[in-house]
């Protein structure tokens, strides 16, 4: 259980870093921002699975999916548009 709390706490820190970074510097179109969100969501997903909290599981799945789609957009689709 302690390892789940540590994993969840690290995920929380990643997402909060991304949130504050975007709020003050508007960096949501960078890979690092989206990596922080994707990894943070994945770690929080592990924690929410341990808690068996379905609303939190759904939230983290959507959060991670959006970050992944944005990363793919930055990597592949934006290059094709230009």
ChimeraX attribute file (.defattr): number of C-alpha atoms within 10 A of each C-alpha:
attribute: neighborCount
match mode: 1-to-1
recipient: residues
	/A:1	9
	/A:2	7
	/A:3	9
	/A:4	17
	/A:5	15
	/A:6	13
	/A:7	18
	/A:8	22
	/A:9	16
	/A:10	16
	/A:11	24
	/A:12	18
	/A:13	14
	/A:14	21
	/A:15	24
	/A:16	15
	/A:17	16
	/A:18	20
	/A:19	18
	/A:20	12
	/A:21	14
	/A:22	15
	/A:23	11
	/A:24	8
	/A:25	9
	/A:26	12
	/A:27	16
	/A:28	16
	/A:29	13
	/A:30	13
	/A:31	17
	/A:32	13
	/A:33	22
	/A:34	24
	/A:35	19
	/A:36	21
	/A:37	28
	/A:38	26
	/A:39	19
	/A:40	26
	/A:41	27
	/A:42	21
	/A:43	23
	/A:44	28
	/A:45	24
	/A:46	18
	/A:47	23
	/A:48	22
	/A:49	13
	/A:50	14
	/A:51	13
	/A:52	11
	/A:53	12
	/A:54	11
	/A:55	10
	/A:56	16
	/A:57	21
	/A:58	13
	/A:59	15
	/A:60	22
	/A:61	16
	/A:62	13
	/A:63	18
	/A:64	24
	/A:65	16
	/A:66	15
	/A:67	21
	/A:68	18
	/A:69	13
	/A:70	20
	/A:71	20
	/A:72	14
	/A:73	14
	/A:74	15
	/A:75	12
	/A:76	10
	/A:77	12
	/A:78	10
	/A:79	9
	/A:80	8
	/A:81	6
	/A:82	5
